[in-house]
Amino acid sequence: MNLSVVNSTERNISYTQVRDTFETALAKNMIVVALCFSINYINGTLVHTFLRHEIFNGNPRYILFVHMVINDMIQLTIAVLLNLIAYIFFKINVSFCCFLLVIAISTTVNTPLNVASMAIERYIAICEPLRHTQICTVHRTYNLIGIIWTLGALPILADVFMLLATEPKEFFRSSIFCSRDVVFRQAVMLKKKNIWHAIYLSFVWLILVYTYFRILFAATAMSADASKARNTILLHAAQLLMCMLTYVGPVLNTALLYMFPMNLLEIRFTSYVIIHILPRLGSPIIYGLRDEAFRKYFKMYLLCNVTVTSHHKNMSTIRCVTSPRVKPSL
């Protein structure tokens, strides 16, 4: 999984020879930072909405959803930080780079695992409705989030320990271009990375396929709510496809560089935006805006419905109007 600005297909290209002009680099970074602030503002509003209302923060479905939003915010922030470092400093201390990569890679692996957890929760809610409140408790949901972070961190932490065992101390005091394939450059690490990816993605896709067909069969004999949950599983699959852009990115970059060898910088920037930034918009669009109850509160905090109350001909107060409480939908 490549979370840095560059990927393994570009190793043979000298970055000191192929660099953007100052004006181009400034424009690209302004675009990236603007997208980061915009997406994090939307996602931050989702988190604020969740925290302000008990009907959301006591529901395992919304807990998993907001965890994915927070995870996306962390991943996006680190990805943009790595991009800025690449343009401003170019090389940074190896130890600091490893710290950033651990967070970035862990949060990226967390996303498909979180999607699988949300699919299982919907499966239990539709196919085992009488046991849903017993199985999917708030306490167990937070325990599941802890398991997600553990599984997400295991692959990259194994690489860090392997690096500590094989590299001299001077390596960690040196400066390097901060990329996973540059830091964890040993062949065994690259092979292990591909194996972990295959295992994780196969596991997640099996869960999605299984839950989808079980809900599909249950929907034929149940109410329209089951149909809504079935559509949610499809949206989980769409979210997972966006996550997989990270895995297919290196292959796509290789093909594009082969066809357009003189457009390295444009391909690198476009790939970075599509793979690491735009998918972070998926969570609020697919989940937050689709849910009727969440959408009402979300719109209130995002746009702040304003009313003006006059107390005097020369004075007035402005306040946000709270939408009426709505029971969350399936």
C-alpha positions as CSV (number, residue, x, y, z in Angstrom):
1,M,0.0,0.0,0.0
2,N,1.5,3.3,-1.1
3,L,0.5,6.2,1.0
4,S,3.2,8.7,0.0
5,V,3.4,11.1,-2.8
6,V,5.4,8.7,-5.0
7,N,5.1,5.0,-5.8
8,S,7.3,2.1,-6.6
9,T,7.0,2.7,-10.4
10,E,8.9,5.9,-10.1
11,R,12.0,4.6,-8.3
12,N,14.3,4.8,-11.3
13,I,13.4,8.4,-11.8
14,S,15.6,11.1,-10.2
15,Y,13.4,13.4,-8.2
16,T,16.1,16.0,-8.1
17,Q,15.9,16.2,-11.9
18,V,12.2,16.2,-12.3
19,R,10.6,18.9,-10.1
20,D,7.8,21.3,-10.5
21,T,8.5,25.0,-10.9
22,F,7.8,27.2,-7.9
23,E,4.5,28.5,-9.3
24,T,3.3,25.1,-10.3
25,A,4.2,23.6,-6.9
26,L,2.5,26.5,-5.1
27,A,-0.7,26.0,-7.1
28,K,-0.8,22.3,-6.6
29,N,-0.3,22.6,-2.8
30,M,-2.9,25.3,-2.5
31,I,-5.4,23.0,-4.3
32,V,-4.5,20.1,-2.0
33,V,-4.7,22.1,1.2
34,A,-8.0,23.7,0.1
35,L,-9.5,20.2,-0.6
36,C,-8.2,19.0,2.8
37,F,-9.8,21.8,4.7
38,S,-13.1,21.5,2.9
39,I,-13.4,17.7,3.3
40,N,-12.2,17.8,6.9
41,Y,-14.8,20.6,7.6
42,I,-17.6,18.5,6.3
43,N,-16.3,15.4,8.1
44,G,-15.8,17.4,11.3
45,T,-19.4,18.6,11.1
46,L,-20.5,14.9,10.9
47,V,-18.5,14.2,14.1
48,H,-20.0,17.2,15.8
49,T,-23.5,16.1,14.8
50,F,-22.8,12.6,16.2
51,L,-21.5,13.9,19.5
52,R,-24.4,16.3,20.1
53,H,-27.2,13.8,19.9
54,E,-27.7,10.7,22.0
55,I,-29.8,9.0,19.4
56,F,-26.6,8.7,17.3
57,N,-23.8,8.1,19.9
58,G,-25.8,5.2,21.4
59,N,-26.3,3.4,18.1
60,P,-23.6,1.0,17.0
61,R,-24.3,1.7,13.3
62,Y,-23.5,5.4,13.8
63,I,-20.6,4.7,16.0
64,L,-18.9,2.7,13.3
65,F,-19.8,5.3,10.7
66,V,-18.3,8.2,12.7
67,H,-15.2,6.1,13.5
68,M,-14.7,5.8,9.7
69,V,-15.1,9.5,9.3
70,I,-12.5,10.3,12.1
71,N,-10.2,7.7,10.5
72,D,-10.6,9.4,7.1
73,M,-9.8,12.8,8.7
74,I,-6.6,11.4,10.2
75,Q,-5.6,9.7,6.9
76,L,-6.3,12.8,4.8
77,T,-4.4,15.1,7.2
78,I,-1.3,12.8,7.1
79,A,-1.5,12.4,3.4
80,V,-1.6,16.1,2.8
81,L,1.2,16.6,5.3
82,L,3.4,14.1,3.5
83,N,2.7,16.0,0.2
84,L,3.7,19.3,1.7
85,I,6.8,17.8,3.2
86,A,7.8,16.4,-0.2
87,Y,7.5,19.8,-1.8
88,I,8.9,22.0,0.9
89,F,11.7,19.9,2.6
90,F,11.9,17.0,0.1
91,K,13.8,14.9,2.6
92,I,13.1,14.5,6.3
93,N,14.4,12.5,9.2
94,V,13.8,8.7,8.8
95,S,12.4,8.3,12.3
96,F,9.9,11.0,11.9
97,C,9.0,9.6,8.4
98,C,8.4,6.2,9.9
99,F,6.1,7.7,12.5
100,L,4.0,9.4,9.8
101,L,3.9,6.3,7.6
102,V,2.7,4.1,10.5
103,I,-0.3,6.4,11.1
104,A,-1.0,6.9,7.4
105,I,-0.8,3.2,6.5
106,S,-2.8,2.1,9.6
107,T,-5.7,4.4,8.9
108,T,-5.8,3.3,5.2
109,V,-6.0,-0.3,6.2
110,N,-8.6,0.5,8.8
111,T,-11.1,1.8,6.2
112,P,-11.9,-1.6,4.5
113,L,-12.0,-3.3,7.9
114,N,-14.5,-0.7,9.1
115,V,-16.6,-1.2,6.0
116,A,-16.7,-4.9,6.7
117,S,-17.8,-4.3,10.3
118,M,-20.6,-2.0,9.1
119,A,-21.8,-4.7,6.7
120,I,-21.8,-7.3,9.5
121,E,-23.8,-4.9,11.8
122,R,-26.4,-4.4,9.0
123,Y,-26.6,-8.2,8.4
124,I,-27.3,-8.8,12.1
125,A,-29.9,-6.0,12.2
126,I,-31.9,-7.5,9.2
127,C,-31.3,-11.3,9.5
128,E,-31.1,-11.5,13.3
129,P,-33.3,-8.6,14.5
130,L,-34.3,-10.2,17.8
131,R,-30.6,-10.6,18.7
132,H,-29.3,-7.3,17.4
133,T,-29.6,-5.4,20.6
134,Q,-27.8,-8.2,22.5
135,I,-25.0,-8.7,20.0
136,C,-24.4,-5.1,18.8
137,T,-24.0,-3.2,22.0
138,V,-22.1,0.1,22.4
139,H,-19.4,-1.6,24.5
140,R,-18.8,-4.3,21.9
141,T,-18.7,-1.8,19.2
142,Y,-15.9,0.1,20.8
143,N,-14.1,-3.1,21.4
144,L,-14.5,-3.9,17.7
145,I,-13.0,-0.5,16.9
146,G,-10.0,-1.4,19.0
147,I,-9.6,-4.7,17.1
148,I,-9.8,-2.7,13.8
149,W,-6.9,-0.5,14.8
150,T,-4.9,-3.5,16.0
151,L,-5.3,-5.3,12.7
152,G,-4.6,-2.1,10.8
153,A,-1.4,-1.4,12.6
154,L,0.0,-5.0,12.6
155,P,1.5,-5.1,9.1
156,I,3.3,-1.8,9.2
157,L,4.5,-2.3,12.8
158,A,6.0,-5.6,11.7
159,D,7.9,-3.7,9.0
160,V,9.1,-1.2,11.6
161,F,10.5,-3.9,13.9
162,M,12.1,-5.6,10.9
163,L,13.7,-2.3,9.9
164,L,15.0,-1.8,13.5
165,A,16.6,-5.2,13.4
166,T,18.3,-4.9,10.0
167,E,19.3,-1.3,9.6
168,P,22.1,0.5,11.4
169,K,21.4,3.3,13.9
170,E,22.8,5.9,11.4
171,F,20.0,5.1,9.0
172,F,17.4,6.4,11.4
173,R,19.4,9.6,12.0
174,S,19.7,10.3,8.2
175,S,17.2,12.1,5.9
176,I,15.2,10.4,3.2
177,F,12.4,11.0,0.8
178,C,9.3,9.9,2.9
179,S,7.8,7.0,0.9
180,R,6.9,3.6,2.1
181,D,8.8,1.9,-0.8
182,V,11.8,4.1,-0.1
183,V,11.9,3.5,3.7
184,F,10.8,-0.1,3.7
185,R,12.8,-1.0,0.7
186,Q,13.8,-4.6,1.4
187,A,12.4,-7.2,-1.0
188,V,10.9,-9.3,1.8
189,M,9.0,-6.3,3.0
190,L,7.5,-5.6,-0.4
191,K,6.4,-9.3,-0.7
192,K,4.9,-9.3,2.8
193,K,3.0,-6.1,1.9
194,N,1.4,-7.7,-1.1
195,I,0.5,-10.8,0.9
196,W,-1.2,-8.8,3.7
197,H,-3.1,-6.8,1.1
198,A,-4.4,-9.9,-0.6
199,I,-5.5,-11.4,2.8
200,Y,-7.2,-8.3,4.0
201,L,-9.0,-7.5,0.8
202,S,-10.2,-11.1,0.3
203,F,-11.5,-11.2,3.8
204,V,-13.4,-8.0,3.4
205,W,-14.9,-8.9,0.0
206,L,-16.0,-12.3,1.3
207,I,-17.8,-10.6,4.2
208,L,-19.5,-8.1,1.8
209,V,-20.6,-10.8,-0.6
210,Y,-21.9,-13.1,2.2
211,T,-23.9,-10.3,4.0
212,Y,-25.3,-8.9,0.7
213,F,-26.8,-12.2,-0.4
214,R,-28.1,-13.1,3.0
215,I,-29.8,-9.7,3.2
216,L,-31.0,-10.1,-0.4
217,F,-32.7,-13.3,0.5
218,A,-34.2,-11.9,3.7
219,A,-35.5,-8.8,1.8
220,T,-37.9,-11.0,-0.3
221,A,-39.9,-11.8,2.8
222,M,-39.5,-8.6,4.9
223,S,-40.5,-5.0,4.8
224,A,-39.0,-2.1,2.8
225,D,-36.6,-1.5,5.7
226,A,-34.7,-4.7,4.6
227,S,-34.5,-3.3,1.1
228,K,-32.9,-0.1,2.5
229,A,-30.4,-2.2,4.4
230,R,-29.6,-4.2,1.2
231,N,-28.9,-0.9,-0.6
232,T,-26.6,0.0,2.3
233,I,-24.5,-3.1,1.6
234,L,-24.2,-2.0,-2.0
235,L,-23.0,1.4,-0.8
236,H,-20.5,-0.4,1.4
237,A,-19.2,-2.1,-1.7
238,A,-18.9,1.2,-3.5
239,Q,-16.9,2.6,-0.5
240,L,-14.6,-0.5,-0.6
241,L,-14.0,0.1,-4.4
242,M,-12.8,3.6,-3.6
243,C,-10.5,2.2,-0.9
244,M,-9.1,-0.2,-3.5
245,L,-7.8,2.8,-5.5
246,T,-4.8,2.8,-3.1
247,Y,-4.0,-0.8,-4.2
248,V,-4.4,-0.4,-7.9
249,G,-2.8,3.0,-8.0
250,P,0.8,1.8,-8.6
251,V,-0.4,-0.4,-11.5
252,L,-2.4,2.4,-13.0
253,N,0.6,4.8,-12.7
254,T,2.9,2.3,-14.4
255,A,0.5,2.1,-17.3
256,L,0.1,5.8,-17.6
257,L,3.9,6.4,-17.4
258,Y,4.4,3.9,-20.1
259,M,2.0,5.7,-22.4
260,F,3.0,9.2,-21.3
261,P,6.6,9.1,-20.1
262,M,7.0,12.9,-20.4
263,N,4.1,13.6,-18.0
264,L,5.4,12.2,-14.8
265,L,4.6,15.2,-12.6
266,E,1.0,15.5,-13.9
267,I,0.4,11.8,-13.5
268,R,1.8,11.9,-10.0
269,F,-0.4,14.8,-8.9
270,T,-3.6,13.5,-10.5
271,S,-3.0,10.1,-9.0
272,Y,-2.4,11.6,-5.6
273,V,-5.7,13.6,-5.6
274,I,-7.8,10.8,-7.0
275,I,-6.4,8.1,-4.7
276,H,-5.7,9.9,-1.4
277,I,-8.0,12.9,-1.3
278,L,-11.3,12.4,-3.2
279,P,-12.3,9.1,-1.6
280,R,-12.4,10.8,1.8
281,L,-15.6,12.5,0.4
282,G,-17.2,9.1,0.1
283,S,-18.2,8.7,3.7
284,P,-20.3,11.9,4.1
285,I,-21.9,11.5,0.7
286,I,-22.6,7.7,0.9
287,Y,-23.6,7.5,4.6
288,G,-24.1,10.9,6.2
289,L,-26.3,12.6,3.5
290,R,-28.2,9.4,2.7
291,D,-29.6,8.8,6.2
292,E,-32.7,11.0,6.8
293,A,-32.2,11.5,10.5
294,F,-28.5,12.3,10.2
295,R,-29.0,14.5,7.2
296,K,-31.4,16.8,9.1
297,Y,-29.0,17.5,11.9
298,F,-26.0,17.5,9.6
299,K,-27.5,20.3,7.4
300,M,-28.3,22.3,10.5
301,Y,-24.7,22.3,11.7
302,L,-23.1,22.6,8.3
303,L,-25.1,25.6,7.1
304,C,-26.4,26.8,10.5
305,N,-30.1,27.7,9.7
306,V,-30.2,31.3,10.9
307,T,-33.1,33.3,12.3
308,V,-33.0,36.9,13.4
309,T,-34.9,37.9,16.5
310,S,-35.4,41.6,17.0
311,H,-35.2,43.1,20.5
312,H,-34.9,46.7,19.5
313,K,-35.1,48.6,16.3
314,N,-31.3,48.9,16.3
315,M,-30.4,45.5,17.8
316,S,-30.9,41.9,16.9
317,T,-29.7,38.4,17.8
318,I,-28.8,35.6,15.5
319,R,-29.2,31.9,16.6
320,C,-29.2,28.5,14.9
321,V,-32.6,26.7,14.8
322,T,-32.5,23.1,15.8
323,S,-34.5,20.7,13.6
324,P,-37.0,18.5,15.3
325,R,-35.8,15.1,16.5
326,V,-36.2,12.3,14.1
327,K,-35.9,8.6,14.8
328,P,-32.8,7.2,12.9
329,S,-33.6,5.0,9.9
330,L,-32.1,1.6,9.1
